[in-house]
Amino acid sequence: MIIGLTGGIGAGKSTVASMLVDRGAFVVSADDVAREVVAPGSPGLARLVDAFGVEVLAADGSLDRAELARRVFDDEDQRLRLNAILHPLIAERTGELMASGPAGSIRVHDVALLTELGLAGQYDHVIVVDCPDPIRLRRLVARGLTGAEAGARMAAQATRQQRLAIADTVIDNSRDLETLRDQVDVVWSQLVAPA
């Protein structure tokens, strides 16, 4: 079974992914894959430098994500250019990793932009980690973003309604960690139950 796991920034998707790993899921993180395909010395990083200039490199030769974000965040053409480079590399590596999961395992693709990229149809089941926007905003500010930065990042993603529309299962992460664990236990027991 292949599960798509998503949620808006600050909703707690990564926390749920970690809990699923603890229960035996094989998880592939889109964020980890995105970092891997632009690691120092990789063809992906070379393509970014060709497209956006050496200024996107940090002093140690790694990708300066903050600089790249500054260049593309408010420029739709540049963002499309970036996506045209990264998305094929990420898709190929994700496919390799998902295929490497143990036979019969529950494989989870942890991907923030599942809704935005129209990927829901690629999974046997979609789990959305949901949380009201004001709570997400508070969490992001607590992580060090300004209110304006947090709001802009939230606005750049799909809306709650768009994410909820593709969900087979919704995990509500608006309360405490124990409540979240309980919900993950219920979802996990449903996923591993014989058909």
C-alpha positions in Angstrom: 0.0 0.0 0.0 1.3 3.5 -0.9 0.1 6.4 1.2 0.4 10.0 0.4 0.8 12.1 3.5 0.4 15.9 3.4 -0.5 19.0 5.3 0.0 22.7 5.2 3.2 24.3 6.7 2.9 24.2 10.5 0.2 21.5 10.5 2.5 18.8 11.9 2.9 16.5 8.9 6.5 15.7 9.8 5.5 14.8 13.3 2.9 12.4 12.0 5.4 11.0 9.5 7.8 10.2 12.4 5.0 8.5 14.4 4.2 6.4 11.3 7.9 5.3 11.1 7.7 4.4 14.8 4.8 2.1 13.9 6.6 0.4 11.1 5.9 2.5 8.0 8.5 3.0 5.3 8.6 6.8 4.8 10.1 8.7 2.0 10.3 12.4 2.7 10.0 14.7 -0.3 12.0 17.3 1.6 14.8 14.9 2.2 14.8 13.9 -1.5 14.7 17.6 -2.5 17.9 18.2 -0.5 19.5 15.0 -1.8 19.1 15.9 -5.5 20.9 19.3 -4.9 23.7 18.0 -2.7 27.2 19.4 -3.4 28.6 17.8 -6.5 25.2 16.7 -7.8 23.9 17.3 -11.3 20.9 19.0 -9.8 23.0 21.6 -8.0 25.0 22.2 -11.2 21.8 22.8 -13.1 20.6 25.3 -10.4 23.9 27.2 -10.7 23.6 27.3 -14.5 20.0 28.6 -14.2 20.3 31.1 -11.2 24.0 31.9 -11.0 26.8 31.1 -8.5 25.1 33.4 -6.0 22.9 30.5 -5.0 25.9 28.7 -3.6 26.9 29.1 0.1 30.6 29.5 1.0 31.0 25.7 1.5 29.6 24.9 -2.0 26.2 23.8 -0.8 22.9 25.3 -2.0 22.1 28.6 -0.2 18.4 27.9 0.1 17.6 31.3 1.5 19.2 33.0 -1.5 17.4 30.7 -3.9 14.1 31.3 -2.2 14.6 35.1 -2.4 15.2 34.8 -6.1 12.1 32.7 -6.8 9.5 33.3 -4.1 7.8 36.4 -5.7 8.6 35.6 -9.3 6.3 33.1 -10.9 8.5 32.6 -14.0 11.6 31.9 -11.8 9.6 29.5 -9.6 8.4 27.6 -12.7 12.0 27.5 -14.0 13.1 26.1 -10.6 10.3 23.5 -10.6 11.2 22.4 -14.2 14.7 21.6 -12.9 13.8 20.0 -9.6 10.6 18.2 -10.0 11.8 15.6 -12.6 14.9 14.9 -10.4 12.8 14.6 -7.3 10.2 12.4 -9.0 12.8 10.0 -10.3 14.6 9.7 -7.0 11.4 9.3 -5.1 10.3 6.5 -7.3 13.6 4.7 -6.7 13.3 5.1 -2.9 9.6 4.0 -2.8 10.5 0.9 -4.8 13.2 0.1 -2.3 10.8 -0.3 0.6 10.4 -3.8 2.1 7.9 -6.0 0.3 4.5 -5.8 1.8 5.3 -2.7 3.8 3.1 0.4 4.1 5.0 3.0 2.1 4.4 6.6 2.9 5.3 9.5 0.7 5.6 12.6 3.0 5.0 15.5 0.6 4.0 19.0 1.5 2.9 20.0 -2.0 0.8 16.8 -2.8 -2.3 18.9 -3.4 -0.6 21.7 -5.4 1.1 19.1 -7.7 -2.1 17.1 -8.2 -0.5 13.9 -6.9 -3.5 12.5 -5.0 -4.4 10.0 -7.7 -1.0 8.3 -7.4 -1.7 6.9 -4.0 -3.8 4.1 -2.6 -4.8 6.4 0.3 -4.2 10.1 1.1 -3.8 11.3 4.7 -4.1 15.0 5.4 -2.8 16.4 8.7 -5.0 19.3 9.4 -4.9 22.3 11.7 -6.7 25.6 11.8 -4.7 28.5 10.1 -4.4 30.6 13.3 -2.7 27.7 15.1 -0.4 27.0 12.2 0.5 30.7 12.1 1.4 30.7 15.8 3.5 27.6 15.4 5.4 29.2 12.5 6.0 32.4 14.4 7.3 30.3 17.4 9.8 28.7 14.9 11.2 32.2 14.2 9.2 33.5 11.2 7.6 36.9 11.3 3.8 36.9 11.1 4.1 38.3 7.5 6.6 35.6 6.5 4.5 32.9 8.0 1.3 34.3 6.3 3.0 34.5 2.9 4.2 30.9 3.1 0.8 29.7 4.1 -0.8 31.7 1.3 1.6 30.1 -1.2 0.2 26.7 -0.5 -3.1 25.1 -1.1 -5.9 26.1 1.2 -7.2 23.8 4.0 -10.4 23.2 1.9 -8.3 22.1 -1.1 -6.3 19.7 1.0 -9.3 18.3 2.8 -11.1 17.7 -0.5 -8.4 15.1 -1.5 -8.2 13.4 1.9 -9.2 9.8 2.5 -8.3 10.3 6.1 -7.9 13.5 8.1 -5.7 13.7 11.2 -6.6 16.8 13.4 -3.4 18.2 14.9 -5.0 21.2 16.7 -4.7 19.7 20.2 -1.9 18.1 22.3 0.7 15.4 21.3 -1.1 12.6 23.1 -4.3 13.2 21.2 -2.3 13.2 18.0 -0.6 9.9 18.9 -4.0 8.4 19.6 -5.3 9.4 16.2 -2.2 8.0 14.5 -2.7 4.7 16.3 -6.3 4.5 15.0 -5.2 5.3 11.4 -2.3 2.9 11.6 -4.6 0.1 12.8 -6.9 0.8 9.9 -4.1 0.7 7.4 -2.6 -2.6 8.6 -6.0 -4.3 9.0 -6.5 -7.2 6.5 -8.6 -6.1 3.6 
